[in-house]
Amino acid sequence: MTDIRKLINQLAAQENNLSATQFIAPCVRGGKVRTKVAGIIYTFTPKPRNFEGWGIFQPADEKIAAVVEEPSFPQIAEYLQLLKPLRLRLAYPLRSQTWLAYPVNEADMRQRCGYCQPIAVNLVTEGAKFETIIARTDGAAWWFDECDRRADPLITDKLREQLKQVTPPEKLHFRRLTPEMRTVYEIVAQQAKEFAALQQQRRDEKLLQQALQMGGGELHEFVDRQDHWIVEWTTADGERHTSAISKTDLTVMSAGICLSGEDEKFDLQSLVGIVEQRYE
């Protein structure tokens, strides 16, 4: 039978040891820190509550651990060496010191982690868009270790240059380009302000194309006119027309043919049928 008194004494001793323990841990703003004492994992709220970075903590009680001091670089390096590493390429910042990143080698990530996807890397203190870094995971989160000094900076420069030129991801081509580079470029492009107008244009084109195809027509080209589009399209037999289409609901503002002043009763999809019926 378990000696209850002995067990209580052991727990009391562990609590005393806990309050006297100092430990190093990384912490994101609004997050928690963890440590293991006598085989038991403890989770604490940091004090101050908004602390972010690496710290040496000391438990104030079973729920709160106060920051005692900032650890040295060798102490941080020793901690990180215990974690599983992975080479990643930075995409863009998510918040504060947390960046979204993508693996340099997808197969390597699958082998090491069992999955392959963009991941959030915390406490990124150096590096920039498209730079290669080494991050390490404790199984729950990824932590920045260092910039990868072995990486070719010319590739980073090339990706940035193509982004500045608003090169679409599918047209990205240069020597030594890998599928992973194209993927991270596409991730960045989706968030880059340089691509906002291009992305909107593609959405508009898809919308117009679908409406015309459902009616049996085909989009040739279109021009943006603030509240409407000037759309050039063709019927199934190749007859070309130009129509003004409302952005709000694809209502016909001007059909380009005589509809006896009833243009606005039709939308782009139904307009195709009206035009084709006119010649039957």
C-alpha beads as a LAMMPS data file, in Angstrom:
LAMMPS data file: protein, C-alpha beads

280 atoms
279 bonds

1 atom types
1 bond types

-500.0 500.0 xlo xhi
-500.0 500.0 ylo yhi
-500.0 500.0 zlo zhi

Masses

1 110.0

Atoms # bond

1 1 1 0.000 0.000 0.000
2 1 1 1.271 3.468 -0.894
3 1 1 2.593 5.470 2.039
4 1 1 0.406 8.597 1.785
5 1 1 2.548 10.558 4.224
6 1 1 5.676 9.777 2.230
7 1 1 3.972 10.804 -1.020
8 1 1 2.831 14.097 0.516
9 1 1 6.361 14.789 1.717
10 1 1 7.736 14.081 -1.769
11 1 1 5.264 16.476 -3.378
12 1 1 6.089 19.138 -0.806
13 1 1 9.794 18.705 -1.515
14 1 1 9.169 19.016 -5.256
15 1 1 7.233 22.242 -4.687
16 1 1 10.122 23.622 -2.668
17 1 1 12.531 22.599 -5.410
18 1 1 10.271 24.219 -7.995
19 1 1 10.280 27.612 -6.290
20 1 1 14.080 27.490 -6.098
21 1 1 14.481 26.431 -9.733
22 1 1 15.538 28.768 -12.504
23 1 1 15.054 27.707 -16.099
24 1 1 15.597 29.089 -19.591
25 1 1 12.728 29.195 -22.075
26 1 1 11.507 31.077 -25.167
27 1 1 8.228 32.952 -24.967
28 1 1 5.946 34.698 -27.458
29 1 1 3.862 37.711 -26.477
30 1 1 0.763 36.496 -24.647
31 1 1 2.101 32.932 -24.480
32 1 1 3.262 30.619 -21.704
33 1 1 6.549 28.952 -20.740
34 1 1 7.214 25.346 -19.760
35 1 1 9.831 23.387 -17.863
36 1 1 10.263 19.909 -16.412
37 1 1 11.165 19.389 -12.750
38 1 1 11.538 15.904 -11.244
39 1 1 9.853 14.394 -14.281
40 1 1 6.816 16.676 -14.048
41 1 1 6.074 19.275 -16.746
42 1 1 4.992 22.668 -15.418
43 1 1 3.387 25.435 -17.471
44 1 1 3.603 29.042 -16.311
45 1 1 2.276 32.436 -17.254
46 1 1 5.286 34.754 -17.577
47 1 1 5.680 37.869 -15.498
48 1 1 5.534 40.449 -17.001
49 1 1 2.557 39.074 -18.920
50 1 1 3.509 40.710 -22.240
51 1 1 7.074 39.369 -22.202
52 1 1 8.443 38.180 -25.540
53 1 1 11.857 36.684 -26.143
54 1 1 14.288 34.417 -24.359
55 1 1 14.349 34.572 -20.592
56 1 1 15.600 32.917 -17.453
57 1 1 12.525 32.371 -15.306
58 1 1 11.911 31.525 -11.671
59 1 1 8.515 30.259 -10.479
60 1 1 6.675 32.589 -8.113
61 1 1 4.062 29.883 -7.561
62 1 1 2.612 26.968 -9.513
63 1 1 1.096 29.258 -12.145
64 1 1 3.415 32.243 -12.570
65 1 1 7.123 32.436 -13.389
66 1 1 8.957 35.751 -13.265
67 1 1 11.699 36.811 -15.660
68 1 1 14.931 36.910 -13.678
69 1 1 17.338 37.934 -16.406
70 1 1 18.148 37.617 -20.088
71 1 1 20.122 34.466 -20.980
72 1 1 23.462 34.632 -22.743
73 1 1 23.864 33.571 -26.367
74 1 1 25.720 30.375 -25.358
75 1 1 22.837 29.456 -23.038
76 1 1 20.291 29.980 -25.824
77 1 1 22.435 27.987 -28.256
78 1 1 22.718 25.118 -25.761
79 1 1 18.928 25.047 -25.365
80 1 1 18.318 25.088 -29.115
81 1 1 20.779 22.261 -29.735
82 1 1 18.350 19.960 -27.928
83 1 1 15.631 20.657 -30.505
84 1 1 15.044 19.244 -33.996
85 1 1 16.407 21.583 -36.751
86 1 1 15.037 22.409 -40.196
87 1 1 16.113 24.755 -42.984
88 1 1 13.356 27.180 -43.983
89 1 1 12.914 30.193 -46.220
90 1 1 11.205 33.226 -44.675
91 1 1 8.010 34.472 -46.339
92 1 1 6.525 37.389 -44.383
93 1 1 5.924 38.496 -40.772
94 1 1 2.688 37.354 -39.150
95 1 1 2.990 39.397 -35.961
96 1 1 5.738 40.892 -33.841
97 1 1 8.737 38.506 -34.142
98 1 1 6.773 35.630 -35.695
99 1 1 7.257 34.901 -39.408
100 1 1 5.644 32.503 -41.838
101 1 1 8.251 30.275 -43.480
102 1 1 8.403 27.396 -45.954
103 1 1 10.826 24.449 -46.045
104 1 1 13.857 24.644 -48.303
105 1 1 13.397 20.928 -48.964
106 1 1 9.867 19.497 -48.786
107 1 1 11.048 15.873 -48.667
108 1 1 13.353 16.669 -45.758
109 1 1 10.500 18.218 -43.779
110 1 1 8.233 15.231 -44.428
111 1 1 10.951 12.853 -43.279
112 1 1 11.784 14.820 -40.135
113 1 1 8.304 15.997 -39.153
114 1 1 5.822 13.756 -40.929
115 1 1 4.197 16.700 -42.715
116 1 1 5.033 19.495 -45.129
117 1 1 3.404 22.914 -44.883
118 1 1 4.120 26.590 -44.210
119 1 1 4.909 27.100 -40.524
120 1 1 5.095 29.980 -38.065
121 1 1 8.585 30.567 -36.690
122 1 1 8.811 32.492 -33.432
123 1 1 11.411 34.960 -32.149
124 1 1 12.906 35.751 -35.550
125 1 1 15.462 38.388 -34.600
126 1 1 17.262 38.629 -37.936
127 1 1 16.624 37.804 -41.557
128 1 1 14.192 39.157 -44.127
129 1 1 11.890 38.097 -46.937
130 1 1 13.157 35.030 -48.869
131 1 1 16.211 34.547 -46.636
132 1 1 17.078 31.019 -45.545
133 1 1 17.127 30.295 -41.824
134 1 1 17.502 27.376 -39.454
135 1 1 14.594 26.909 -37.062
136 1 1 14.115 24.271 -34.382
137 1 1 11.020 22.685 -32.911
138 1 1 10.179 21.358 -29.466
139 1 1 7.240 19.474 -30.948
140 1 1 4.760 22.227 -30.158
141 1 1 6.277 25.347 -31.736
142 1 1 9.123 26.429 -34.012
143 1 1 11.870 28.739 -32.758
144 1 1 14.385 30.750 -34.758
145 1 1 17.982 29.602 -34.383
146 1 1 20.048 31.494 -36.955
147 1 1 20.301 32.620 -40.559
148 1 1 21.688 29.882 -42.772
149 1 1 25.172 31.091 -43.672
150 1 1 25.497 28.354 -46.304
151 1 1 22.596 29.682 -48.372
152 1 1 23.292 31.448 -51.660
153 1 1 22.387 35.152 -51.242
154 1 1 22.057 35.530 -55.021
155 1 1 18.925 33.380 -54.975
156 1 1 17.384 35.586 -52.299
157 1 1 18.218 38.658 -54.376
158 1 1 16.723 37.066 -57.493
159 1 1 13.438 36.276 -55.743
160 1 1 13.201 39.822 -54.401
161 1 1 13.967 41.253 -57.829
162 1 1 11.223 39.172 -59.454
163 1 1 8.763 40.215 -56.746
164 1 1 9.596 43.868 -57.343
165 1 1 8.939 43.359 -61.055
166 1 1 5.573 41.731 -60.191
167 1 1 6.470 38.527 -62.006
168 1 1 3.567 36.054 -61.684
169 1 1 4.553 32.843 -59.830
170 1 1 3.811 30.667 -62.855
171 1 1 6.217 32.766 -64.961
172 1 1 9.025 32.678 -62.428
173 1 1 12.115 31.203 -64.094
174 1 1 15.813 31.419 -63.326
175 1 1 18.731 29.050 -62.950
176 1 1 18.609 26.812 -59.857
177 1 1 14.955 27.615 -59.186
178 1 1 13.363 24.825 -57.117
179 1 1 9.677 23.961 -56.586
180 1 1 10.062 25.077 -52.966
181 1 1 11.326 28.496 -54.076
182 1 1 8.359 28.886 -56.398
183 1 1 5.988 27.941 -53.576
184 1 1 7.413 30.436 -51.090
185 1 1 7.408 33.083 -53.831
186 1 1 3.713 32.404 -54.424
187 1 1 3.015 32.631 -50.674
188 1 1 4.739 36.014 -50.529
189 1 1 3.040 37.222 -53.710
190 1 1 -0.399 36.502 -52.242
191 1 1 0.319 39.021 -49.483
192 1 1 2.468 41.531 -51.364
193 1 1 0.905 44.890 -52.135
194 1 1 2.699 44.832 -55.495
195 1 1 0.436 41.960 -56.550
196 1 1 -2.859 43.345 -55.236
197 1 1 -3.916 44.903 -58.548
198 1 1 -2.831 41.834 -60.520
199 1 1 -4.738 39.497 -58.221
200 1 1 -7.874 41.629 -58.486
201 1 1 -7.568 41.638 -62.266
202 1 1 -7.383 37.847 -62.279
203 1 1 -10.456 37.561 -60.069
204 1 1 -12.355 39.921 -62.366
205 1 1 -11.256 37.996 -65.439
206 1 1 -12.378 34.696 -63.925
207 1 1 -15.764 36.161 -62.986
208 1 1 -16.402 37.530 -66.480
209 1 1 -15.122 34.405 -68.189
210 1 1 -17.393 32.145 -66.143
211 1 1 -20.457 34.295 -66.824
212 1 1 -19.804 34.329 -70.554
213 1 1 -19.034 30.616 -70.772
214 1 1 -22.250 29.746 -68.947
215 1 1 -24.107 31.674 -71.637
216 1 1 -22.088 30.114 -74.446
217 1 1 -19.751 33.043 -75.116
218 1 1 -16.029 33.637 -74.707
219 1 1 -14.123 36.508 -73.100
220 1 1 -11.659 38.289 -75.369
221 1 1 -10.491 41.138 -73.118
222 1 1 -11.821 43.707 -70.666
223 1 1 -10.959 47.173 -69.365
224 1 1 -11.628 48.471 -65.853
225 1 1 -13.727 51.648 -65.703
226 1 1 -14.153 52.174 -61.928
227 1 1 -17.793 51.088 -61.474
228 1 1 -18.025 48.912 -64.593
229 1 1 -16.030 46.950 -67.158
230 1 1 -15.846 47.402 -70.910
231 1 1 -15.964 43.784 -72.037
232 1 1 -15.019 42.478 -75.461
233 1 1 -16.468 39.037 -76.022
234 1 1 -17.470 36.668 -78.792
235 1 1 -20.458 34.442 -79.414
236 1 1 -20.137 30.732 -80.168
237 1 1 -19.883 31.479 -83.912
238 1 1 -17.094 34.026 -83.371
239 1 1 -19.080 37.263 -83.658
240 1 1 -17.396 39.941 -81.528
241 1 1 -19.252 42.409 -79.298
242 1 1 -18.340 45.138 -76.822
243 1 1 -20.553 45.681 -73.768
244 1 1 -20.468 47.773 -70.589
245 1 1 -21.040 45.518 -67.552
246 1 1 -21.728 46.638 -63.978
247 1 1 -19.245 45.450 -61.346
248 1 1 -22.004 45.185 -58.766
249 1 1 -24.005 42.308 -60.241
250 1 1 -22.854 41.908 -63.878
251 1 1 -25.918 43.827 -65.060
252 1 1 -25.692 45.091 -68.632
253 1 1 -25.262 48.876 -68.651
254 1 1 -24.827 49.032 -72.410
255 1 1 -25.152 45.912 -74.542
256 1 1 -23.487 47.306 -77.639
257 1 1 -26.541 46.299 -79.658
258 1 1 -30.068 47.667 -79.744
259 1 1 -32.187 46.242 -76.931
260 1 1 -34.859 48.955 -77.107
261 1 1 -33.588 50.616 -73.926
262 1 1 -33.964 47.431 -71.892
263 1 1 -30.243 46.728 -71.493
264 1 1 -30.370 46.727 -67.686
265 1 1 -32.926 43.912 -67.648
266 1 1 -30.143 41.513 -68.624
267 1 1 -26.887 40.357 -67.111
268 1 1 -23.757 39.262 -68.958
269 1 1 -24.714 35.585 -69.049
270 1 1 -28.198 36.164 -70.463
271 1 1 -26.886 38.774 -72.903
272 1 1 -25.048 36.078 -74.850
273 1 1 -28.284 34.202 -75.464
274 1 1 -30.134 37.375 -76.478
275 1 1 -27.466 38.251 -79.038
276 1 1 -27.397 34.754 -80.526
277 1 1 -31.213 34.595 -80.739
278 1 1 -31.203 37.841 -82.674
279 1 1 -29.491 36.120 -85.597
280 1 1 -31.564 32.940 -85.599

Bonds

1 1 1 2
2 1 2 3
3 1 3 4
4 1 4 5
5 1 5 6
6 1 6 7
7 1 7 8
8 1 8 9
9 1 9 10
10 1 10 11
11 1 11 12
12 1 12 13
13 1 13 14
14 1 14 15
15 1 15 16
16 1 16 17
17 1 17 18
18 1 18 19
19 1 19 20
20 1 20 21
21 1 21 22
22 1 22 23
23 1 23 24
24 1 24 25
25 1 25 26
26 1 26 27
27 1 27 28
28 1 28 29
29 1 29 30
30 1 30 31
31 1 31 32
32 1 32 33
33 1 33 34
34 1 34 35
35 1 35 36
36 1 36 37
37 1 37 38
38 1 38 39
39 1 39 40
40 1 40 41
41 1 41 42
42 1 42 43
43 1 43 44
44 1 44 45
45 1 45 46
46 1 46 47
47 1 47 48
48 1 48 49
49 1 49 50
50 1 50 51
51 1 51 52
52 1 52 53
53 1 53 54
54 1 54 55
55 1 55 56
56 1 56 57
57 1 57 58
58 1 58 59
59 1 59 60
60 1 60 61
61 1 61 62
62 1 62 63
63 1 63 64
64 1 64 65
65 1 65 66
66 1 66 67
67 1 67 68
68 1 68 69
69 1 69 70
70 1 70 71
71 1 71 72
72 1 72 73
73 1 73 74
74 1 74 75
75 1 75 76
76 1 76 77
77 1 77 78
78 1 78 79
79 1 79 80
80 1 80 81
81 1 81 82
82 1 82 83
83 1 83 84
84 1 84 85
85 1 85 86
86 1 86 87
87 1 87 88
88 1 88 89
89 1 89 90
90 1 90 91
91 1 91 92
92 1 92 93
93 1 93 94
94 1 94 95
95 1 95 96
96 1 96 97
97 1 97 98
98 1 98 99
99 1 99 100
100 1 100 101
101 1 101 102
102 1 102 103
103 1 103 104
104 1 104 105
105 1 105 106
106 1 106 107
107 1 107 108
108 1 108 109
109 1 109 110
110 1 110 111
111 1 111 112
112 1 112 113
113 1 113 114
114 1 114 115
115 1 115 116
116 1 116 117
117 1 117 118
118 1 118 119
119 1 119 120
120 1 120 121
121 1 121 122
122 1 122 123
123 1 123 124
124 1 124 125
125 1 125 126
126 1 126 127
127 1 127 128
128 1 128 129
129 1 129 130
130 1 130 131
131 1 131 132
132 1 132 133
133 1 133 134
134 1 134 135
135 1 135 136
136 1 136 137
137 1 137 138
138 1 138 139
139 1 139 140
140 1 140 141
141 1 141 142
142 1 142 143
143 1 143 144
144 1 144 145
145 1 145 146
146 1 146 147
147 1 147 148
148 1 148 149
149 1 149 150
150 1 150 151
151 1 151 152
152 1 152 153
153 1 153 154
154 1 154 155
155 1 155 156
156 1 156 157
157 1 157 158
158 1 158 159
159 1 159 160
160 1 160 161
161 1 161 162
162 1 162 163
163 1 163 164
164 1 164 165
165 1 165 166
166 1 166 167
167 1 167 168
168 1 168 169
169 1 169 170
170 1 170 171
171 1 171 172
172 1 172 173
173 1 173 174
174 1 174 175
175 1 175 176
176 1 176 177
177 1 177 178
178 1 178 179
179 1 179 180
180 1 180 181
181 1 181 182
182 1 182 183
183 1 183 184
184 1 184 185
185 1 185 186
186 1 186 187
187 1 187 188
188 1 188 189
189 1 189 190
190 1 190 191
191 1 191 192
192 1 192 193
193 1 193 194
194 1 194 195
195 1 195 196
196 1 196 197
197 1 197 198
198 1 198 199
199 1 199 200
200 1 200 201
201 1 201 202
202 1 202 203
203 1 203 204
204 1 204 205
205 1 205 206
206 1 206 207
207 1 207 208
208 1 208 209
209 1 209 210
210 1 210 211
211 1 211 212
212 1 212 213
213 1 213 214
214 1 214 215
215 1 215 216
216 1 216 217
217 1 217 218
218 1 218 219
219 1 219 220
220 1 220 221
221 1 221 222
222 1 222 223
223 1 223 224
224 1 224 225
225 1 225 226
226 1 226 227
227 1 227 228
228 1 228 229
229 1 229 230
230 1 230 231
231 1 231 232
232 1 232 233
233 1 233 234
234 1 234 235
235 1 235 236
236 1 236 237
237 1 237 238
238 1 238 239
239 1 239 240
240 1 240 241
241 1 241 242
242 1 242 243
243 1 243 244
244 1 244 245
245 1 245 246
246 1 246 247
247 1 247 248
248 1 248 249
249 1 249 250
250 1 250 251
251 1 251 252
252 1 252 253
253 1 253 254
254 1 254 255
255 1 255 256
256 1 256 257
257 1 257 258
258 1 258 259
259 1 259 260
260 1 260 261
261 1 261 262
262 1 262 263
263 1 263 264
264 1 264 265
265 1 265 266
266 1 266 267
267 1 267 268
268 1 268 269
269 1 269 270
270 1 270 271
271 1 271 272
272 1 272 273
273 1 273 274
274 1 274 275
275 1 275 276
276 1 276 277
277 1 277 278
278 1 278 279
279 1 279 280
